[in-house]
């Protein structure tokens, strides 16, 4: 076990009150590599509250993304900025196909998409819409890849299906080994980010990662994963945000030291 991962999508209190289900989604996959190391793929998505098929869209987006990248890694495909654009195009096309099959407008499948592909000596990131990706910079300090994309009006953002040219898609490839990363949707932005300084709120992630670093087996990770769901559904969190909340945490550190 090289990568230790916990991830949960939890319904927001406003969705419960409105009789709606959770419209966030998360999926990840660990891929064994021929040299004995491990690649990690992770994606989260937030379906637009105004979209009739928001939950289906977010679930399809993360499932398709992980499956496509998994197949690429198995096939030995080079993953770079061009490949990440290709990935977004394929997910866009799939959402379009499903919308046509249901005879629904494409904007009824509006969703954000954030994700990463972590390889031994390379990290690839992509994002369209709000939410954020944060990485440990190697010193224990978490930095965001991009500040959340917000539109002209409050509570608006860009979605994957907004434009077939994907002009709002951001990609980044870093040629280094990254040991810790977090993904979260906009439901957690108020807790995980500091708007005044446009920085990651360090205590929020450090407290969560501190426990995950100490795990040593799959059973312990399962316990932490269940606790994460409870934490995201707690009154403490719901008092700060009434939206759906998704959080993925991944580390290859053990008590602060990288597993080799």
C-alpha positions as CSV (number, residue, x, y, z in Angstrom):
1,X,0.0,0.0,0.0
2,X,1.8,3.1,-1.3
3,X,-1.0,5.6,-1.6
4,X,-3.4,6.0,1.3
5,X,-6.7,7.5,0.2
6,X,-10.0,8.5,1.8
7,X,-12.8,10.1,-0.1
8,X,-16.5,11.0,0.6
9,X,-19.4,12.9,-1.0
10,X,-22.0,13.9,1.5
11,X,-25.4,15.5,1.0
12,X,-25.8,19.1,2.1
13,X,-28.5,20.2,4.5
14,X,-30.1,22.5,1.8
15,X,-30.5,19.5,-0.5
16,X,-32.1,17.5,2.3
17,X,-34.5,20.3,3.0
18,X,-35.3,20.6,-0.7
19,X,-35.9,16.9,-1.2
20,X,-32.9,16.6,-3.5
21,X,-30.1,14.0,-3.4
22,X,-26.4,14.5,-3.3
23,X,-25.2,16.0,-6.6
24,X,-21.5,15.7,-5.9
25,X,-19.4,12.7,-6.9
26,X,-15.9,11.4,-6.3
27,X,-13.9,8.5,-7.6
28,X,-10.3,7.4,-7.4
29,X,-8.1,4.4,-8.5
30,X,-4.7,3.1,-7.6
31,X,-2.8,1.5,-10.5
32,X,0.2,-0.8,-9.9
33,X,3.1,0.0,-12.1
34,X,5.7,-2.4,-13.5
35,X,8.5,-1.1,-11.3
36,X,6.5,-1.8,-8.2
37,X,5.4,1.8,-7.6
38,X,1.8,3.0,-7.9
39,X,0.0,5.6,-9.9
40,X,-3.0,7.4,-8.3
41,X,-6.0,8.8,-10.2
42,X,-8.6,11.0,-8.5
43,X,-11.5,13.1,-9.7
44,X,-14.4,15.0,-8.0
45,X,-17.4,16.8,-9.6
46,X,-20.2,19.0,-8.5
47,X,-23.4,18.8,-10.5
48,X,-25.1,22.2,-11.0
49,X,-28.0,22.8,-8.7
50,X,-30.1,24.2,-11.6
51,X,-29.5,21.1,-13.8
52,X,-32.1,18.4,-13.9
53,X,-29.5,15.6,-14.3
54,X,-26.9,17.1,-12.0
55,X,-26.2,13.9,-10.0
56,X,-26.0,11.7,-13.1
57,X,-23.7,14.2,-14.8
58,X,-21.2,14.4,-11.9
59,X,-21.2,10.6,-11.4
60,X,-20.6,10.0,-15.1
61,X,-17.9,12.7,-15.3
62,X,-15.8,11.2,-12.5
63,X,-16.3,7.5,-13.6
64,X,-15.4,8.3,-17.2
65,X,-12.4,10.3,-16.2
66,X,-10.9,7.6,-14.0
67,X,-11.6,4.8,-16.5
68,X,-10.0,6.7,-19.4
69,X,-6.9,7.6,-17.4
70,X,-6.6,4.0,-16.0
71,X,-6.7,2.7,-19.6
72,X,-4.0,5.2,-20.6
73,X,-1.7,4.2,-17.8
74,X,-2.1,0.5,-18.6
75,X,-1.4,1.2,-22.3
76,X,1.7,3.3,-21.5
77,X,0.2,6.5,-23.0
78,X,2.1,9.7,-22.2
79,X,-0.1,12.0,-20.0
80,X,0.5,15.7,-20.7
81,X,-1.5,18.9,-21.2
82,X,-2.7,17.7,-24.6
83,X,-3.9,14.4,-23.1
84,X,-5.7,16.2,-20.3
85,X,-7.5,18.3,-22.9
86,X,-8.4,15.1,-24.8
87,X,-9.7,13.6,-21.6
88,X,-12.0,16.6,-21.0
89,X,-13.2,16.4,-24.6
90,X,-14.1,12.7,-24.2
91,X,-16.1,13.4,-21.0
92,X,-17.8,16.3,-22.8
93,X,-18.8,14.0,-25.7
94,X,-20.1,11.3,-23.3
95,X,-22.3,13.9,-21.5
96,X,-23.6,15.1,-24.9
97,X,-24.4,11.5,-26.0
98,X,-26.3,10.8,-22.8
99,X,-28.2,14.1,-23.1
100,X,-29.2,13.3,-26.7
101,X,-30.3,9.8,-25.7
102,X,-32.5,11.2,-23.0
103,X,-33.7,14.0,-25.4
104,X,-32.6,16.5,-22.8
105,X,-30.8,19.8,-23.2
106,X,-27.1,19.5,-22.6
107,X,-27.1,22.2,-19.9
108,X,-29.2,19.8,-17.8
109,X,-25.9,17.8,-17.4
110,X,-23.9,20.8,-16.1
111,X,-21.1,19.8,-13.7
112,X,-17.6,20.9,-12.7
113,X,-14.6,18.5,-13.0
114,X,-11.4,18.5,-11.0
115,X,-8.8,15.8,-10.9
116,X,-5.2,14.6,-10.9
117,X,-3.0,11.8,-12.1
118,X,0.0,11.2,-9.8
119,X,2.9,9.2,-11.2
120,X,6.2,8.5,-9.5
121,X,8.0,11.5,-11.0
122,X,5.2,13.5,-12.5
123,X,1.9,15.0,-11.4
124,X,-0.9,16.1,-13.8
125,X,-3.8,18.3,-12.8
126,X,-6.9,19.6,-14.4
127,X,-9.9,21.7,-13.4
128,X,-13.0,23.3,-14.8
129,X,-15.2,25.2,-12.5
130,X,-15.0,25.9,-8.8
131,X,-13.8,23.8,-5.9
132,X,-10.0,23.4,-5.6
133,X,-7.0,21.1,-5.7
134,X,-4.4,21.5,-2.9
135,X,-0.9,19.9,-2.8
136,X,1.7,19.6,-0.1
137,X,4.6,21.6,-1.5
138,X,7.1,19.3,0.2
139,X,7.6,21.3,3.3
140,X,4.2,20.5,4.9
141,X,2.6,23.7,3.5
142,X,-0.5,23.2,1.2
143,X,-0.9,25.4,-1.8
144,X,-3.8,25.5,-4.3
145,X,-3.2,24.8,-8.0
146,X,-5.9,27.4,-9.1
147,X,-8.2,29.7,-7.2
148,X,-11.8,28.6,-7.7
149,X,-13.5,29.8,-10.9
150,X,-16.5,32.0,-10.0
151,X,-18.7,33.7,-12.6
152,X,-20.0,37.2,-12.8
153,X,-22.7,36.5,-10.2
154,X,-22.6,35.0,-6.8
155,X,-22.7,31.2,-6.7
156,X,-22.0,30.8,-10.4
157,X,-19.1,29.1,-12.1
158,X,-18.0,27.4,-15.3
159,X,-19.1,23.9,-16.2
160,X,-17.7,21.3,-18.4
161,X,-20.5,21.5,-21.0
162,X,-20.5,25.3,-21.3
163,X,-18.3,25.4,-24.4
164,X,-17.2,22.6,-26.7
165,X,-13.8,24.4,-27.1
166,X,-13.3,24.0,-23.3
167,X,-11.9,27.5,-23.0
168,X,-12.3,27.4,-19.2
169,X,-10.3,24.2,-18.7
170,X,-7.0,24.6,-16.8
171,X,-4.3,22.0,-16.9
172,X,-0.9,21.7,-15.3
173,X,1.9,19.1,-15.5
174,X,4.6,19.2,-12.8
175,X,7.8,17.0,-13.3
176,X,8.2,16.1,-9.7
177,X,7.0,13.6,-7.1
178,X,4.1,14.8,-5.0
179,X,3.4,13.1,-1.7
180,X,0.0,14.6,-0.7
181,X,-3.0,16.1,-2.4
182,X,-6.5,17.1,-1.6
183,X,-9.5,17.6,-3.9
184,X,-12.7,19.3,-2.7
185,X,-15.9,20.7,-4.3
186,X,-17.2,24.2,-3.6
187,X,-19.2,23.1,-0.5
188,X,-16.0,23.1,1.4
189,X,-14.4,26.2,0.1
190,X,-15.4,28.3,3.1
191,X,-13.6,25.9,5.4
192,X,-10.6,24.9,3.3
193,X,-9.7,28.3,1.8
194,X,-9.0,31.8,3.1
195,X,-10.7,34.2,0.7
196,X,-8.9,37.3,2.1
197,X,-5.4,36.0,1.4
198,X,-6.4,33.6,-1.4
199,X,-4.5,30.8,0.4
200,X,-5.3,27.3,1.7
201,X,-6.5,27.2,5.3
202,X,-3.6,25.1,6.7
203,X,-5.2,23.8,9.9
204,X,-8.2,22.3,8.0
205,X,-6.0,20.0,5.9
206,X,-3.2,19.5,8.3
207,X,-5.5,18.1,11.0
208,X,-7.1,15.6,8.6
209,X,-3.8,14.5,7.0
210,X,-2.1,14.1,10.3
211,X,-4.4,11.1,11.1
212,X,-4.2,9.7,7.5
213,X,-0.4,9.6,7.6
214,X,-0.5,7.3,10.6
215,X,-2.6,4.6,9.0
216,X,-0.9,1.3,8.3
217,X,-3.5,-1.0,6.8
218,X,-6.7,-1.1,4.7
219,X,-8.9,-1.8,7.7
220,X,-7.7,1.4,9.4
221,X,-8.2,3.4,6.2
222,X,-11.8,2.1,6.0
223,X,-12.4,3.3,9.6
224,X,-11.1,6.7,8.7
225,X,-13.2,6.9,5.5
226,X,-16.3,6.2,7.6
227,X,-15.3,8.9,10.1
228,X,-14.7,11.3,7.2
229,X,-18.3,10.8,6.1
230,X,-19.5,11.5,9.6
231,X,-17.4,14.6,9.9
232,X,-18.6,16.1,6.7
233,X,-22.2,15.4,7.8
234,X,-21.7,16.8,11.3
235,X,-23.3,19.9,12.7
236,X,-19.9,21.5,12.9
237,X,-19.6,21.4,9.1
238,X,-23.3,22.0,8.3
239,X,-23.2,25.2,10.4
240,X,-20.7,26.6,7.9
241,X,-22.1,25.3,4.7
242,X,-25.4,23.8,3.5
243,X,-24.2,22.6,0.2
244,X,-23.1,19.1,-0.8
245,X,-19.5,18.4,0.3
246,X,-16.9,16.2,-1.3
247,X,-13.4,15.7,-0.1
248,X,-10.6,13.4,-1.3
249,X,-7.3,13.2,0.7
250,X,-4.3,11.1,-0.5
251,X,-0.9,10.7,1.0
252,X,2.1,8.5,0.6
253,X,3.6,9.8,3.8
254,X,4.0,7.7,6.9
255,X,4.3,9.8,10.0
256,X,5.6,12.6,7.9
257,X,8.1,10.5,5.9
258,X,7.6,9.4,2.3
259,X,7.0,5.7,1.7
260,X,9.6,4.3,-0.7
